[in-house]
Each structure stands twice: as C-alpha cells, then as structure tokens.
Amino acid sequence: MKTFHKLALLLLTAFSLFAVHVPPTTAQDAAGRTISLATLAPPGSTWMRVFDAWNREVRRRTERGLQFRIYGGGVQGDESEVIRKIRGGRLDAGSVTAVGLSQIHRPALVFQMPGILRNYDQLDRARDALASEMDQGFTGGGFHLLGWADVGQSRIFSTERTVNPADFATRHPWVWRDDLIIPTFYNVVRSNPVPLQVPEVLGAIQTGRVDTVITPPVPCLALQWCSRLTHMTDMPLTIVLGGTVIGQRQWESLTEEQRTVLQETATQFHQLARRNLRRDEQEALRTIGEHGATVEPVTEAQRAEWLRIAGQIRGRLAGQVADQALIDRVAAFGR
C-alpha cells in the first residue's frame, strides 16, 4: 500500500509540473499576459523612458491584465538575433532600427537611404503615405508593426576632421554587420570599414580599432561613443529610423481587447517617442559642442559632393533594398 501511495504521489507531482508548462491556448488563458520586448536602447535613454511610460499605461488600461517585460541594452542580442528569437517564439516583440526591420521587410530601409529625405517633415509625410503597404509587408513577413520610431539624423563622428567623401580613404569606420546600406556607402567612398555588432563598437573605439562612426547624436552620447570621437561633421547624411514589432502569432494570441489597448497605446507612445527624440537630438548636439568636440562645418561645394555620392549609392541599391519605383516615390517627398 505504501508503494502504491508513493507511486500515486510521484504521478501527481509529474502531472502538476507538466500542467504548469502548458502554454496559453485560449483567450481566457491569455489574460494576465506579459509581453517580452527586447531593444538595444540602453537604460535611462529616451526610448527606455518612453517604454516604461507605455508599460504603465498598458497595465493601467488592462487592470494589469497585460504588461511588458522589457530587455534593454542589447541583453537579448543584436537586432538580427532579436528578430530570430521572435520568429522562434523565445521573445514576443522588439523595438529595433531599420536594420532590424529590414530582416522582416527589406523595403523599410528605403526611408533612410542617403540623401533621399533631408528632414523630419519629409520623413513623416513619406511614412504616412506608404503606411498601408509597409504594414502589409510586415504582415507578410510574419510580424505586426505596432509603431514607427526615430533614431535620429546621422552625422560623421571621428577622431579626425572628415568633411569630404575622400577623407574616408584613410579612416577605419565602423559598419554594422547586418546593415544593407552603409557597406555600399563605404564602397563608393573607397573606405575599408570594420564590421562589428553594436555592443562591440565602444570597445573598438577605445582601442583605436575604429576611429569613425556614422550615427545620430543621441545614440552616440547614450552609448558613450562620443567620449572618444572628437570631431562631428555638421551635415546629416541620413535619417535613421526604426519601429516596434510583435510576432504575428504572438499578436493573434492576445484577446481582441488586449490588441486594441496595445495598438492604441503604441500609437500614442510612439508619437511621444518621436517628439522626445527630436527634442533630445537638439540637446545632444549642444552637449557634444559644449564638451569639447570640434563641429566641422561643410561648404556648399562639399555638400554638393555628398549629395552626388548619395545619388550614386541609391542607384546601386535599387533592386536590392527596394525597386526603383518605390525609391522614386519616397524621393519625391525629399524635393
């Protein structure tokens, strides 16, 4: 009898452990859902502050029935790894740059081709005009786009003065391994970039392996790259953007009410993120100038040369990032 009781207890324990790990399969099970979201944004940054506020609003509106678990600072890997984890069900969502978005729908990169759009007003109008087809592209890739975000207007940060495309011949610039645009830029300007993932860049700058980075000012400060890069070229080359995506399966696993709350709050807080980023970008530019960086002015002749180079790059990327017709449609907003 004792043996029977022991066996029964073991079977009951095993069943209980198994039951704990059965994933939610019904709308009722989905109640109390926690969405795991990964991003490269470091703690304390503009983006992380908005994520925290977004999480509070989601929890309030669902009476804690829905909330985020946010993994910042790249702890879940670079953006290509985050997208793979979402596809594999190990993460639910990610807030990524256009490099990450291009892993889902490559034409998302069209907005940040060099020289194609020159200010945020042009970017906003272009994204609004193409919103429907971009949404369809992400859905076709197995994701739902919750909202667009900005990273900023990229500039050249270097240890030496860099105001002409020819200056890159002697530089050791960083290139993101997963980027589809910047490698073509470095090919056109005849430079030999150092391929690294984002978390590796600071160490490479500190050791001198990398002496030049093309990036917006806010991440340059937030990631501490500007601490060693003492020259900034006073001309934006591209507008870097991103967005927040959730896996389509994860999206469909939510109740209709949860999806409504998540999308409405996503729209609200991505608008806030874009507004805050643009404000913070101006502050970052002042901070960089006040902390001893040399701001290198660009002459009209130099500007014209950069724009000529940008046109060459877009020509080479036609058919790789997006077809020529889409490039032309976006470029029309930049005129």
C-alpha positions as CSV (number, residue, x, y, z in Angstrom):
1,M,0.0,0.0,0.0
2,K,2.8,2.4,0.9
3,T,4.4,1.7,-2.5
4,F,1.1,2.5,-4.3
5,H,0.8,5.8,-2.4
6,K,4.4,6.7,-3.3
7,L,3.7,5.9,-7.0
8,A,0.5,7.9,-6.9
9,L,2.3,10.9,-5.4
10,L,5.0,10.8,-8.0
11,L,2.5,10.6,-10.8
12,L,0.5,13.5,-9.3
13,T,3.7,15.6,-8.9
14,A,4.8,14.9,-12.5
15,F,1.3,15.8,-13.9
16,S,1.3,19.0,-11.9
17,L,4.8,20.0,-13.2
18,F,3.6,19.2,-16.8
19,A,0.5,21.3,-16.3
20,V,2.4,24.4,-15.2
21,H,4.3,24.5,-18.5
22,V,1.4,24.1,-20.9
23,P,1.3,27.4,-23.0
24,P,-1.8,29.5,-23.2
25,T,-4.2,28.3,-25.9
26,T,-7.4,30.1,-25.3
27,A,-8.5,33.7,-24.9
28,Q,-9.1,33.1,-21.2
29,D,-5.6,31.7,-20.8
30,A,-4.2,34.9,-22.5
31,A,-5.5,37.0,-19.6
32,G,-2.6,38.3,-17.5
33,R,-0.2,38.1,-20.4
34,T,3.3,39.5,-20.2
35,I,4.9,40.6,-23.5
36,S,8.6,40.2,-23.7
37,L,10.2,43.0,-25.7
38,A,13.9,43.5,-26.5
39,T,15.8,46.5,-27.7
40,L,19.3,47.9,-28.0
41,A,18.2,51.1,-26.2
42,P,20.3,51.5,-23.1
43,P,18.8,52.1,-19.6
44,G,17.9,55.7,-19.0
45,S,17.7,56.6,-22.7
46,T,14.9,58.5,-24.4
47,W,13.5,55.2,-25.7
48,M,13.6,53.3,-22.4
49,R,11.8,56.2,-20.6
50,V,9.0,56.0,-23.1
51,F,8.8,52.2,-22.9
52,D,8.4,52.5,-19.1
53,A,5.6,55.0,-19.5
54,W,4.0,52.9,-22.2
55,N,4.1,49.8,-19.9
56,R,2.4,51.8,-17.1
57,E,-0.4,52.8,-19.4
58,V,-0.9,49.3,-20.8
59,R,-1.1,47.9,-17.2
60,R,-3.5,50.7,-16.1
61,R,-5.9,50.2,-19.1
62,T,-6.0,46.4,-18.7
63,E,-6.0,46.5,-14.9
64,R,-2.7,44.6,-15.0
65,G,-4.0,42.1,-17.4
66,L,-1.3,43.0,-20.0
67,Q,2.2,44.3,-19.4
68,F,5.7,44.3,-20.8
69,R,8.9,42.7,-19.7
70,I,11.5,44.9,-21.3
71,Y,15.0,43.7,-22.1
72,G,17.1,46.8,-22.8
73,G,20.7,47.4,-23.6
74,G,21.0,44.5,-26.1
75,V,20.9,41.8,-23.4
76,Q,18.9,39.6,-25.8
77,G,21.5,40.1,-28.6
78,D,21.8,42.2,-31.7
79,E,18.7,43.0,-33.8
80,S,19.0,40.1,-36.1
81,E,19.1,37.8,-33.1
82,V,16.0,39.5,-31.6
83,I,14.1,39.0,-34.8
84,R,15.1,35.3,-34.9
85,K,14.0,34.9,-31.3
86,I,10.6,36.4,-32.0
87,R,10.2,34.1,-35.0
88,G,11.1,31.2,-32.8
89,G,8.8,32.2,-30.0
90,R,11.5,32.9,-27.5
91,L,10.6,36.6,-27.5
92,D,7.3,38.4,-28.3
93,A,8.4,41.8,-29.6
94,G,11.3,44.0,-30.4
95,S,11.9,47.7,-30.8
96,V,14.6,47.9,-33.5
97,T,16.2,50.2,-36.0
98,A,15.5,49.9,-39.7
99,V,18.4,47.4,-39.8
100,G,16.2,45.1,-37.7
101,L,13.0,46.0,-39.6
102,S,14.8,45.1,-42.9
103,Q,15.2,41.5,-41.6
104,I,11.4,41.3,-41.9
105,H,10.6,43.7,-44.8
106,R,13.6,45.0,-46.6
107,P,11.9,48.0,-48.3
108,A,11.6,49.6,-44.8
109,L,15.2,50.7,-45.4
110,V,14.1,53.0,-48.3
111,F,13.4,55.9,-45.9
112,Q,17.0,56.1,-44.7
113,M,18.8,55.8,-48.0
114,P,21.5,58.6,-48.1
115,G,20.1,61.9,-49.3
116,I,16.6,60.6,-50.0
117,L,14.9,62.6,-47.2
118,R,16.5,65.6,-45.5
119,N,14.3,66.5,-42.6
120,Y,11.7,65.0,-40.3
121,D,8.8,66.7,-42.0
122,Q,9.7,64.9,-45.2
123,L,10.1,61.6,-43.3
124,D,6.7,61.9,-41.6
125,R,4.9,62.6,-44.9
126,A,6.6,59.7,-46.7
127,R,5.9,57.2,-43.9
128,D,2.3,58.3,-43.7
129,A,1.8,57.9,-47.5
130,L,3.3,54.5,-47.5
131,A,1.9,53.2,-44.2
132,S,-0.6,50.8,-45.7
133,E,1.8,48.9,-48.0
134,M,4.5,48.9,-45.3
135,D,2.1,47.3,-42.9
136,Q,1.2,44.7,-45.5
137,G,4.9,44.0,-45.9
138,F,5.5,43.3,-42.2
139,T,2.4,41.2,-42.0
140,G,3.6,39.1,-45.0
141,G,6.9,38.6,-43.1
142,G,5.1,37.2,-40.0
143,F,5.0,40.4,-37.9
144,H,2.7,43.2,-36.8
145,L,4.1,46.7,-36.8
146,L,3.0,48.5,-33.7
147,G,4.6,51.8,-34.5
148,W,7.4,53.8,-36.1
149,A,10.1,55.4,-34.1
150,D,13.1,57.7,-34.9
151,V,16.7,57.2,-34.0
152,G,17.9,60.5,-35.4
153,Q,19.7,62.3,-38.2
154,S,23.1,60.6,-38.6
155,R,26.4,62.5,-38.8
156,I,30.0,61.6,-39.1
157,F,31.8,61.3,-35.7
158,S,35.5,60.8,-36.0
159,T,38.9,61.3,-34.3
160,E,39.9,63.5,-37.2
161,R,38.3,66.1,-39.4
162,T,36.1,64.5,-42.0
163,V,34.3,66.8,-44.4
164,N,34.9,65.3,-47.8
165,P,34.0,61.8,-49.1
166,A,37.7,61.3,-50.0
167,D,38.6,61.7,-46.3
168,F,37.3,58.2,-45.7
169,A,40.2,56.6,-47.6
170,T,42.4,56.9,-44.5
171,R,39.7,56.2,-41.9
172,H,38.8,53.0,-40.0
173,P,35.0,53.3,-39.8
174,W,32.5,51.0,-38.2
175,V,30.0,49.1,-40.2
176,W,27.1,47.2,-38.7
177,R,27.3,43.6,-39.9
178,D,23.6,43.5,-40.7
179,D,23.3,46.8,-42.4
180,L,22.5,46.7,-46.1
181,I,23.1,50.4,-46.9
182,I,26.3,51.6,-45.2
183,P,28.6,48.9,-46.9
184,T,27.6,50.4,-50.2
185,F,28.4,53.9,-48.9
186,Y,31.9,52.7,-47.9
187,N,32.4,51.0,-51.2
188,V,31.6,54.2,-53.1
189,V,33.9,56.4,-50.9
190,R,36.6,53.7,-51.1
191,S,37.0,53.0,-47.4
192,N,37.7,49.8,-45.6
193,P,35.2,49.5,-42.7
194,V,35.4,47.4,-39.6
195,P,32.4,45.1,-39.4
196,L,31.0,44.8,-35.8
197,Q,27.8,44.3,-34.0
198,V,26.6,47.3,-31.9
199,P,27.7,46.1,-28.5
200,E,31.3,45.7,-29.8
201,V,31.7,49.2,-31.0
202,L,32.6,51.0,-27.8
203,G,35.5,48.7,-27.1
204,A,36.7,49.1,-30.7
205,I,36.7,52.9,-30.4
206,Q,38.5,52.7,-27.0
207,T,41.3,50.5,-28.5
208,G,41.6,52.6,-31.7
209,R,40.4,49.8,-34.0
210,V,37.5,52.1,-35.0
211,D,38.1,55.8,-35.4
212,T,34.9,56.9,-37.3
213,V,31.2,56.2,-36.8
214,I,28.2,57.4,-38.8
215,T,25.4,57.7,-36.2
216,P,22.8,60.1,-34.9
217,P,24.0,62.2,-31.9
218,V,21.6,60.8,-29.3
219,P,22.8,57.2,-29.5
220,C,26.4,58.5,-29.9
221,L,26.1,60.0,-26.4
222,A,23.9,57.3,-24.9
223,L,26.3,54.5,-26.0
224,Q,29.4,56.6,-24.9
225,W,30.9,56.6,-28.4
226,C,31.3,60.4,-28.4
227,S,33.6,60.2,-25.4
228,R,36.5,59.3,-27.9
229,L,35.2,60.7,-31.2
230,T,36.2,64.3,-31.0
231,H,35.1,65.7,-34.4
232,M,31.5,65.9,-35.7
233,T,30.7,66.8,-39.3
234,D,27.9,69.4,-39.4
235,M,25.7,67.8,-42.1
236,P,23.2,64.9,-41.6
237,L,23.8,62.1,-44.1
238,T,20.6,60.0,-43.4
239,I,17.6,59.9,-41.1
240,V,17.9,56.7,-39.1
241,L,14.5,55.3,-38.1
242,G,13.1,52.2,-36.5
243,G,9.9,50.7,-35.1
244,T,8.4,48.3,-32.7
245,V,7.1,44.9,-34.0
246,I,5.4,41.9,-32.4
247,G,5.3,38.4,-33.9
248,Q,2.1,37.8,-35.8
249,R,1.4,34.6,-33.8
250,Q,2.0,36.5,-30.5
251,W,-0.3,39.3,-31.7
252,E,-3.1,36.9,-32.6
253,S,-2.7,35.1,-29.2
254,L,-4.0,38.2,-27.5
255,T,-7.6,38.9,-26.8
256,E,-9.4,41.4,-29.0
257,E,-9.5,43.8,-26.1
258,Q,-5.7,43.4,-25.4
259,R,-4.9,44.0,-29.1
260,T,-7.0,47.2,-29.1
261,V,-5.3,48.5,-25.9
262,L,-1.8,47.6,-27.2
263,Q,-2.3,49.2,-30.6
264,E,-3.9,52.4,-29.2
265,T,-1.2,52.9,-26.6
266,A,1.5,52.0,-29.2
267,T,0.3,54.8,-31.4
268,Q,0.2,57.2,-28.5
269,F,3.7,56.4,-27.1
270,H,5.5,56.1,-30.5
271,Q,4.3,59.7,-31.2
272,L,5.7,60.7,-27.8
273,A,9.0,58.9,-28.6
274,R,9.4,60.7,-31.9
275,R,8.7,64.0,-30.3
276,N,11.0,63.4,-27.4
277,L,13.8,62.1,-29.6
278,R,13.7,65.2,-31.9
279,R,13.9,67.4,-28.8
280,D,16.7,65.4,-27.3
281,E,18.6,65.4,-30.6
282,Q,18.9,69.2,-30.4
283,E,20.0,68.9,-26.8
284,A,22.6,66.2,-27.7
285,L,24.0,68.5,-30.4
286,R,24.5,71.3,-27.9
287,T,26.0,68.9,-25.4
288,I,28.5,67.5,-27.9
289,G,29.6,71.0,-28.8
290,E,29.9,72.1,-25.2
291,H,32.0,69.1,-24.2
292,G,34.9,69.9,-26.5
293,A,34.0,68.2,-29.7
294,T,35.0,70.1,-32.8
295,V,32.0,70.8,-35.1
296,E,33.3,70.7,-38.6
297,P,31.3,73.0,-41.0
298,V,30.6,71.8,-44.5
299,T,30.8,74.2,-47.5
300,E,28.3,74.3,-50.3
301,A,30.7,72.6,-52.6
302,Q,31.3,69.8,-50.1
303,R,27.6,69.4,-49.5
304,A,27.0,69.1,-53.3
305,E,29.7,66.3,-53.4
306,W,28.0,64.4,-50.5
307,L,24.7,64.6,-52.3
308,R,26.3,63.4,-55.6
309,I,27.7,60.4,-53.7
310,A,24.3,59.8,-52.1
311,G,22.7,59.6,-55.5
312,Q,25.3,57.0,-56.6
313,I,24.6,54.9,-53.5
314,R,20.8,55.0,-54.2
315,G,21.4,53.9,-57.7
316,R,23.5,50.9,-56.6
317,L,20.9,49.9,-54.0
318,A,18.0,50.0,-56.4
319,G,16.7,46.4,-56.7
320,Q,18.5,45.3,-53.5
321,V,16.7,47.4,-50.9
322,A,13.7,48.4,-52.9
323,D,12.7,48.7,-56.5
324,Q,13.3,51.9,-58.4
325,A,9.7,52.9,-58.4
326,L,9.4,52.9,-54.6
327,I,12.7,54.8,-54.3
328,D,11.4,57.4,-56.7
329,R,8.1,57.7,-54.7
330,V,10.0,58.3,-51.5
331,A,12.5,60.6,-53.1
332,A,9.6,62.8,-54.3
333,F,8.9,63.8,-50.7
334,G,12.5,65.0,-50.4
335,R,12.4,67.5,-53.1
